[in-house]
Amino acid sequence: MLKRILVLSAIFLFSVGLCAAKTFTVRLHQPTEIAGQQLKPGNYKVELTESTATLTNGRVKVETAIKQEQSDERFSTTSVRYTDDNGKMKIREIRVGGTNTKIVMN
């Protein structure tokens, strides 16, 4: 009976881990526009779901649509790739350090 409870608990914890959102921290080095909102430079917590990313810094919270892609290479550090849109810097993609995950902004 105890063995059965342990097995069921392990299965439950594994399934919760698969469904949980991924989180990591990213540093923006310059003013950045995302989802129509201007973000100041600083550290932001990024929480990912399957199709959205939420960036949070204190009371500032921005959610945007994303697409997760897998790269052939593993990224050693987390890095932000920008695009210049008429003088406004926008995040094009975030490469998550320690993984091969690339977050592409829609």
N, C-alpha and C positions, 0 to 999 in steps of 0.2 A: 504494500500500500504506500509506504514512504517513497519507494523507488518510483512509483507511478506519479506521485505528486511532484517529485523533483524533475522528472522528465517533462511533465506538463508545464511546470514553471519555466524551465529552460526554453521550451518552444514558445511560450508566451513572450518572454523577454527578448528572444531573437526576433520575433515578428514585430514587436514594438520598436526595436532598433532599426528595422528596415523601413518603417513608416515615418520615423522621426525626421524632422527637418535637419539639414546639415547647417552648421554655423562655423564661421571663421571671422577673423578680423582683417581689415584692409586699411591701409593708410592712403589718404588722398593728399597729395603734395601741393595741389593748386585748386582754386575755385573750380567746381565741376557742376555741370547741369545734368540732372537725371530726372526723367519723367516730368519735365517742365519746372522742376524746383532747383534752385541754386544751393549747392552745398559748400560749406567752408572747408578749408584744409583741416585735416585731423584724422583720428582713428574712428572707424565705423565698424560696428558689428554687422555682419551680413548673415542673414538667415535665408536658406534656400528651401523652396518646395520644388515640385516637379516643373512648374512653369512660371514661378515668380521669385524675385529676390527682394528682401526688405533690408534696407540699410538704416541703422539706428545709431545716433550719437546724442546721448542725453534725451532732450525732448524732441529732437528732430528725427522724424521717421518718414522714409520714402519707400514706396513699393513700386516695382516695375516688372514688366513682362520680360522673360528671358528664355533662352534655349540653352540647355546643357549639352556640351559636346565632349567627346573623349578624344584626346590626342594620342599619337603614337609614342610620344615622349613623356616622361614624368618631370614635372616642374619642381625645381629645387626650392624656389621661394614664391610667395604670392606676389603677383605683379598686376598692374592696371595698364591697359592699353587705351589710349585716348584717340579721339578724332576731333579735329578743329572744324567747327561749324560756324563760319562767319565771326570768328573771334571768341566763340563760346566753346570751352572744352567739354566734351561729352565722353562718357565711358563707352568704349566700343566692346571691350571684353575684359574679364578678370581671369587670370590663370591662377588656380589654387595650388599653393605650394605643398609639396609632399604627395600630390596626386597627379593624375593625367586629365583632370577635369578643367574644362574651359567654359566659362559662363559668358555667353554672347547676349548683349542687350538688344532687344527688339525695338 
